[in-house]
Amino acid sequence: MIIEKKSDTTILHRTAEDAPSWWKNWLVGSRLATAESSHQTINKKIALAVFASDALSSTAYATQEIMAILALAGTAALFYTFPITIAIVILLAIVILSYEQTVHAYPNGGGSFIVARDNLGNLAAQIAGASLLTDYILTVAVSISSGVAQITSAYPEMFEWRVPLSIVLIGFIMLVNLRGVKESGSIFAVPSYFFLVMMSFTIIVAMVRYFSGTLGTVPNPPALELIHTAQVITPFLILHAFASGTTAMTGIEAVSDGIQAFQQPRSRNAGITLLWMGFILSTLFLGISFLAVQIGAIPSEGETVISQIARTAYNGQGWLYLITLASTTAILIMATNTAFADFPRLSSWLAIDGFLPRQLNYRGSRLVFSRGIVGLAILASLLVTYFQASVTKLIPLYAIGVFLSFTLSQGGMAYRWWKIGHLSPNEERQERGSMLRYEAGWQYKMVINGFGSFCTAIVTLVFAYTKFWDGAWVVLLLIPALVSVFSYIYRHYQNLRGRLSLKDYTKPRRITRRRVIVAVAGVHRGTIEALNYAQSLSDDVTGVHVSIDPVETEKVQHTWEEWSDGTRLVILESPHRLLYEPLLAYIKDVLAVRQPNETITIIVPQFVPKRWWDNLLHHQTALRLRWNLLSEPGIVVTDVPYQV
Amino acid sequence: MIIEKKSDTTILHRTAEDAPSWWKNWLVGSRLATAESSHQTINKKIALAVFASDALSSTAYATQEIMAILALAGTAALFYTFPITIAIVILLAIVILSYEQTVHAYPNGGGSFIVARDNLGNLAAQIAGASLLTDYILTVAVSISSGVAQITSAYPEMFEWRVPLSIVLIGFIMLVNLRGVKESGSIFAVPSYFFLVMMSFTIIVAMVRYFSGTLGTVPNPPALELIHTAQVITPFLILHAFASGTTAMTGIEAVSDGIQAFQQPRSRNAGITLLWMGFILSTLFLGISFLAVQIGAIPSEGETVISQIARTAYNGQGWLYLITLASTTAILIMATNTAFADFPRLSSWLAIDGFLPRQLNYRGSRLVFSRGIVGLAILASLLVTYFQASVTKLIPLYAIGVFLSFTLSQGGMAYRWWKIGHLSPNEERQERGSMLRYEAGWQYKMVINGFGSFCTAIVTLVFAYTKFWDGAWVVLLLIPALVSVFSYIYRHYQNLRGRLSLKDYTKPRRITRRRVIVAVAGVHRGTIEALNYAQSLSDDVTGVHVSIDPVETEKVQHTWEEWSDGTRLVILESPHRLLYEPLLAYIKDVLAVRQPNETITIIVPQFVPKRWWDNLLHHQTALRLRWNLLSEPGIVVTDVPYQV
């Protein structure tokens, strides 16, 4: 204990903390001190696993979702799957290059929220924040649902257990994340590389067999689940399929969000990881789409396209098939980790800026933002339950938020380059969160970011247009709704800060009169304890009893006289049997004659039963009085507990 | 205001009450004073309408439910409907005669609960109470569902709205009952007599046409909803149908429950009402069952038997048909009134005896037990929603509780006569609630009550046996569960009374030391107000700040020095960023050295935002501390509100 003595104020520093309960320790690990924070960084190989799992895992469903739309026009339309995939890969390359620039410009973390806020202002930041929060929840719901779909492809008898299974998996990821980022990193490295190896191997085997002419088509493919009126192939249908396929790009912003978790030199390491991720993602996506068309795979809720490719490549459901599916399930489940890392971090940034409740910036005992993690798990579980763990039903809601935030982030970067280009060569300027410094070649960089932003803006519009009635409207309403909530909270905190400020505040008058009122329902041990406390606070104590039953009142009067040492008792007649209203009316009468230097303390005896639910058996007078008197200045409601 | 002065205690009597809000006045009527209570009685004609509506209305579904069971063995089995009805009417006559004796023995209200408690003890009373509470809820659910079924018989397009319609109707009855018993009496007299007239008229028309040979059979009867494997006629099936038909007898106990609402001479008026009710009920039930078989009515969810009889009697769906159905709907809806009168009354009796929470004995501003009324409406709405307003699905749960309570009540009466028979001729004895006085002819009365009890006991067993798997098991589990809850609550109150008693209690030592701790999250206007209040309570004030962020702590220290007039500040270092745990640990250290004549008051500054939901944006420190410190004696947690 350190004692400081400054002027006439004594300040004691003291370290005091209870040990956490053993079960909490076992579940989420021992507490980490704030000072241990900077050690929680990861190297490039683990970072690739942690930050790329979301992006890579989307290859498990992106091809299938393209085909599910094309199949509306019959199996012939499935031919367009591969050209659409190529278009998406080109878009991916543009966005990856654009983000590589962001990673260098924002070495401390350049998520869409921060880039939009620093360069485009509060409204853009709020839109980006709302879009991303929505999409993180959907990432968890879609990835888990797709992971469970892989399991039910191999074991169809598990199909009816898909929802509870999904929720158990979400709970597992939640616990892993509550332990903190580094440990979750090590856990996630294994499944990511496992998937990479198994999927590459499957694609190579299938390719070799395809070019040697021994691959053939899917044996016993699932039935095509056709809507009754088959559609014709229209530009709308192609755009719709393209929009569904862009889900392959979800997750690539994870690297720029999480730069702080990289080892030094952060930006360089993050940039290299990003390029690697783009390369691997493109290769897998192209391979899967190519093979899916060649083997005549059919999109189905019952069996995933990955399962169809694997059993065609390996000639049936042997152990290689099972391992491939297991690795796909594993990466899909682990993919949610990205969302679990980013959602709480983004929430905390929003909380710091005053757009979300302060509590979200409170780090748990393991240095992670525990409340955000738990909140994400609950919201994703609700979504999975509502949509019955169907990827195809979730997809129309998904990705629109991601593309909106891509657009804002890259737009912000482009504007930033324009500002940098208009600085004089050695000028530096601090603008909001970041430092602007002249750089040669800004025109070139502005074009890359600007073109990326333009492309993703187009995709966002395509998405909104083609998927509006399938479910995108929900998200298009939700984002402005969230922005309104952010603004409301922001105004609340701003307003409060002003009203609580000590600037121009004069200290209130010293309180010299204390009036104490004790609520007396009956005279028993708890009442006497409360009266004793009341008498210690003031000499001006009044007991107040609301009389409903004259017999009861007679008894109260009698016992009060015996035990109260002459304290005044007011009996409030309640001809209409009301309990609280007469008491409130009396208190308000007393308040009406309160002087500025006077406080009124209402004391309510409250017995504390051994079990909390026993409270339901008693009137909660203190709660009710406090609630009704909250807006009255100069009054304090205190319940004096009496342990039964 | 009256001032009394006894010894050294001043007692003030005072009448203080706020006016109720205008909308509450408009919805439930102006407040009634307790003194107005005795005026709330009703004459025989209104009493018949109020207390018989439940019993009479059951004729609207009893016949149909007999037929629904018999139809499992094909339309030929429907022949047994009338013989079964005769058997039920005989049973009814026995029970009515038995209850007529109860009405005279208990002029202040002789519900099954009271009769069982006075004569058979607490356990029987609890079983009777549990059975009746369960059945009142089911009465509301069944009656409303059947009423809505009459509407959907006439207007099949309303079928899909049956659940919301039911809930709206329950809400309406709830409001009427919140206004108080007399007004609801007048409202309910009209529909009860309306039903009586219309149903009698329909039966007479049909009978005249039947005996003149012009009645014929139902045109276009609904299809028989057969279970695939048709059953054969077995004694089990007949017993099962009989058990379903006994629902006709539900509601006859209402008169003995509600004797206090009758005008003087209460017992005589109630007895006459009871006999009239039995006569009318038997006549209607026999008439409906006879006609239903003769016209070849088919039990169906789509069209009620009443609807089939009415459109056969009136040759189609003309205005007489519609008026008959309207009157049936009206009495069914109004029938729930009996449950709404009895459920809250029974709850209050259970509360007085300490089997249910005290709050249920709190009368509302209109002299009715408002909480019981609202509770019943909520529970019945949940049942209706769960069973989709299907009478046939609800029936297996229904009536078993009624028959169990019939058995206990009449058994109690029989035992009472036995005790009376063993008194000496002029002896009087007070036993529990009632006075025993020798009566000639007690043997005769004992036989009537005993035989009634025996018959209803048999029916209860038949019910439990034939309907066990259809749903009766739910009730057979629920009743013991409720009895356990009653016992738990009873023990809690008994226990508490002992522990709060002032017998052998010595007054606690006068408090001479007061220590005050102010929780300081940040130093702002609210903190200063709280500090000001703290300083008024004691000279021993300590501010406590939990330090998570050193920069923030520096600021708190600085501002504290400036504003605190030299009050001590303790800084608790929290290396693991915990907020509450260090504070709690500190408080427990302080408590460890507390002296018996010392209290510790924890003061938490709490700002009161304008809108209650803004509280979600702030840590609820006081709540959390109070919760954690409830079990510690000598400590009081107070939040000092600061109005923003």
Interface residues (C-beta under 8 A of the other chain):
Chain A: K6 S7 D8 T9 T10 I11 L12 H13 R14 T15 A16 E17 D18 R31 L32 A33 T34 A35 P357 R358 Q359 Y362 R363 G364 S365 L367 I489 H492 Y493 N495 L496 R499 L500 S501 L502 Y505 K507 P508 R510 I511 T512 R514 V523 H524 R525 G526 I528 E529 N532 Y533 Q535 S536 L537 I548 Q557 T559 W560 E561 W563 S564 G566 T567 R568 L569 V570 I571 L572 E573 S574 P575 H576 R577 L578 L579 E581 P582 L584 A585 Y586 D589 T599 F607 V608 P609 D614 L616 L617 H618 H619 R626 L630 S631 P633 I635 V636 T638 D639 V640 P641 Q643 V644
Chain B: K6 S7 D8 T9 T10 I11 L12 H13 R14 T15 A16 E17 D18 R31 L32 A33 T34 A35 P357 R358 Q359 Y362 R363 G364 S365 L367 I489 H492 Y493 N495 L496 R499 L500 S501 L502 Y505 K507 P508 R510 I511 T512 R514 V523 H524 R525 G526 I528 E529 N532 Y533 Q535 S536 L537 I548 Q557 T559 W560 E561 W563 S564 G566 T567 R568 L569 V570 I571 L572 E573 S574 P575 H576 R577 L578 L579 E581 P582 L584 A585 Y586 D589 T599 F607 V608 P609 D614 L616 L617 H618 H619 R626 L630 S631 P633 I635 V636 T638 D639 V640 P641 Q643 V644
